[in-house]
């Protein structure tokens, strides 16, 4: 039994179309940010983790006033140079500049939707 040319094209389309949709959707979610902003606090943790897809993940303690329980801001860093700058600032008060990307389809791009793209160490 021989498969017709139309059937082969149909089978290829069924196999390739989901991959193309995934790639396009991933590109859109990573290219356009939902929001951008700054978060200030003390850098608590920075680590590179993951089984196959290694990503930089961090945690910032945001203290509103002395003695208050800090709120945690968890974030992802995709750039190794920025990750090194952040790691060098461990324990210091910093301002993180981030972009929020909602709907990123895989944790291979990061565990959070907050992607930090710069850090400023403050003296406060």
C-alpha positions as CSV (number, residue, x, y, z in Angstrom):
1,X,0.0,0.0,0.0
2,X,1.5,3.3,-1.1
3,X,0.7,6.6,0.6
4,X,-0.4,9.4,-1.7
5,X,1.5,12.6,-2.0
6,X,-1.4,14.5,-0.3
7,X,-1.4,12.1,2.6
8,X,2.3,12.5,3.1
9,X,1.9,16.3,3.1
10,X,-1.0,16.0,5.6
11,X,1.1,13.8,7.9
12,X,4.0,16.1,7.7
13,X,1.8,19.1,8.5
14,X,0.3,17.3,11.5
15,X,3.8,16.6,12.8
16,X,5.4,20.0,12.0
17,X,2.5,22.4,12.8
18,X,2.6,21.9,16.6
19,X,6.4,22.5,16.6
20,X,6.0,25.7,14.6
21,X,3.2,26.9,16.8
22,X,5.3,26.3,20.0
23,X,8.3,28.1,18.5
24,X,6.2,31.1,17.4
25,X,4.4,31.3,20.7
26,X,7.6,31.0,22.7
27,X,9.2,33.8,20.6
28,X,6.2,36.1,21.1
29,X,6.1,35.6,24.9
30,X,9.9,36.2,25.3
31,X,10.0,39.1,22.9
32,X,7.2,41.2,24.3
33,X,6.9,42.1,28.0
34,X,3.6,42.5,29.9
35,X,5.2,45.0,32.3
36,X,8.6,46.4,33.2
37,X,9.8,47.9,36.4
38,X,12.2,48.0,39.3
39,X,12.3,46.1,42.6
40,X,14.6,47.2,45.5
41,X,15.7,45.1,48.4
42,X,18.5,42.8,49.6
43,X,19.7,40.0,47.5
44,X,19.3,36.7,49.3
45,X,19.9,34.0,46.8
46,X,21.3,33.5,43.3
47,X,21.8,30.0,41.8
48,X,22.0,28.3,38.4
49,X,19.7,25.3,38.4
50,X,17.9,22.8,36.3
51,X,18.4,19.3,34.9
52,X,18.7,20.0,31.2
53,X,18.0,23.7,30.9
54,X,20.2,25.6,33.3
55,X,18.8,29.0,34.3
56,X,19.8,31.6,36.8
57,X,17.2,31.9,39.6
58,X,17.3,34.5,42.4
59,X,15.5,35.8,45.4
60,X,15.2,39.4,46.6
61,X,14.0,40.3,50.1
62,X,12.0,43.5,49.9
63,X,11.7,45.2,53.3
64,X,9.2,48.0,53.7
65,X,10.4,49.1,57.1
66,X,12.7,47.8,59.8
67,X,11.3,44.9,61.7
68,X,8.7,44.1,59.1
69,X,8.5,40.6,57.5
70,X,10.2,40.9,54.1
71,X,8.3,40.1,51.0
72,X,10.2,37.8,48.6
73,X,10.6,38.6,44.9
74,X,11.7,35.6,42.9
75,X,13.2,36.2,39.5
76,X,15.1,34.7,36.5
77,X,18.2,36.0,34.8
78,X,18.9,34.9,31.2
79,X,22.1,36.8,30.7
80,X,25.3,35.4,32.3
81,X,26.9,38.8,32.7
82,X,23.9,40.2,34.5
83,X,23.8,37.1,36.7
84,X,27.5,37.6,37.6
85,X,26.8,41.3,38.6
86,X,23.9,40.2,40.7
87,X,25.9,37.4,42.4
88,X,28.7,39.9,43.2
89,X,26.1,42.0,45.0
90,X,24.9,39.1,47.3
91,X,23.8,40.5,50.7
92,X,23.8,44.1,49.5
93,X,20.9,46.4,48.8
94,X,20.1,46.4,45.1
95,X,17.6,47.7,42.6
96,X,16.7,45.1,40.0
97,X,15.3,46.2,36.6
98,X,13.0,43.5,35.2
99,X,10.5,42.7,32.5
100,X,7.5,40.5,33.1
101,X,6.8,37.9,30.5
102,X,3.5,36.1,31.0
103,X,2.7,32.8,29.5
104,X,6.2,31.5,28.8
105,X,5.5,27.9,27.9
106,X,8.5,26.1,29.5
107,X,10.7,26.3,32.5
108,X,13.6,25.9,30.2
109,X,13.4,29.7,29.7
110,X,13.2,30.3,33.5
111,X,11.2,29.3,36.6
112,X,9.5,32.7,37.0
113,X,7.8,35.2,34.7
114,X,10.1,38.0,36.0
115,X,13.3,38.3,33.9
116,X,15.9,40.7,35.4
117,X,18.0,42.5,32.8
118,X,20.1,44.9,35.0
119,X,21.1,45.5,38.6
120,X,22.2,48.7,40.5
121,X,23.9,48.4,43.9
122,X,22.6,51.1,46.2
123,X,24.3,52.5,49.4
124,X,21.0,52.8,51.4
